Amino acid sequence: CPDTEGALPVLGRDVTVPLVTGGEVSYAALDYAASAPALQRVWDDVAAYAPYYGSVHRGAGYLSQLSTDLFENARRTVAGFLGCRDGDQVVFTRSTTDSLNLLAATLPAGCRVFVFETEHHASLLPWRDADVTFLDAPRTPAQAVETLERALAAREPYGPALVCVTGASNVTGELWPVRELAAAAHAHGARIVLDAAQLAPHHPVSVAGLDVDWVAFSGHKLYAPFGAGVLAGRADWLREAEPYLAGGGASRKVTRRADGGVDVEWHDSAARHEAGSPNVIGAYAIASACKALTEAGFDALVAREEYLIGKVRAGLAEVPQVRILSLFGADAPRVGVLSFVVEGWNSSHFAAALSAEYGIGVRDGLFCAHPLVRTLLGSDPQAQGECGAPEAAPGEKSLNAIRVSFGAGTPNEHVERFVKAVR
Ligand code: PMP
């Protein structure tokens, strides 16, 4: 697997950055979990479409008709990519955060929500105004299923419930037992939404195959950084809820009442939650990324990523001061996302050194998953820094870690440089 062989072409490969030691080096983008570079194919598709851009669902002109077709075809492409069932809806949103907030706005009356404390804030916080139970961090995938089953079985009253779970952690990269959690949820009369922000760029995700009720993901983590995201799944809650945003596009008919007020009939389709002029380029870019990943084949993408994960694991194992953060064990299956601390180092300083001395971009901090990182690091003195993470209150020592993440566009050299730099 030499150098870039097998890596998909992405933008930014030619970008060079200055080093404090003098000279320049090509930038090693190893922060895919925050935002992945655009696939060249996505960029080319967007550039080819740009001159034909027009308003969607509004205009009679040729370009408006063309754009409307492309937008609706993008919806179909995403539905195919996600293995949606007949009758499922694909709503274009701004991001995973937006998708989960939208779903939170559709919760039926009396619906209880169950969510592990290990979630990213995007899948933890939208439910905080609901009747929510936060579940303790499990230490094995089987424990996750048992914990959920116990909590669902004990709920009183035994009414409607929703489980929200991530497919792959943005901190540890570990894969969660989604299929088993979905089966547990359904066995207990609950529904489940999958936060696939970190899973979808690395593994195939099938709504029908995993038997989840909804999936949420972000275009910018799927090599399509144009400001769009997706919520896909069951139509009933979406159709019955008030529109997430009120405005044009979501409304089928608006009339003035005799008493001077206004009556509205909302659309039943995905448009109900897409008020305003939609992000056509974003949706088109996501569809292009879905096609590119499907054509490249997830078998090949996963095999290559496994190779890179193996290189990182083996390289870090040679450095005794490094401790990899993990809930399910350092060897647990994961995507190309891995967080660690280094004995004797403040993580922020370490990440800054990787950037300044090696041209490597990683992330440091608590990764918008404060409860999880606190659980993983809480008792670990290696993780304490004198400064760094902005989450620390004044006078408090900060907790932070370093995260390296990569994907389909990562050349081998970036990972090799990272391992050498840590050594
Ligand atoms: N869920 C997970 C697991 C994530 O990693 C992220 C982004 N780091 C999000 C949700 C939120 O994604 P976005 O910022 O695109 O809304």
Boltz pocket constraint, residues with backbone or C-beta under 6 A from the ligand:
constraints:
  - pocket:
      binder: B
      contacts: [[A, 33], [A, 34], [A, 94], [A, 95], [A, 96], [A, 97], [A, 98], [A, 120], [A, 122], [A, 123], [A, 166], [A, 168], [A, 169], [A, 170], [A, 195], [A, 197], [A, 198], [A, 218], [A, 220], [A, 367], [A, 368]]
      max_distance: 6.0
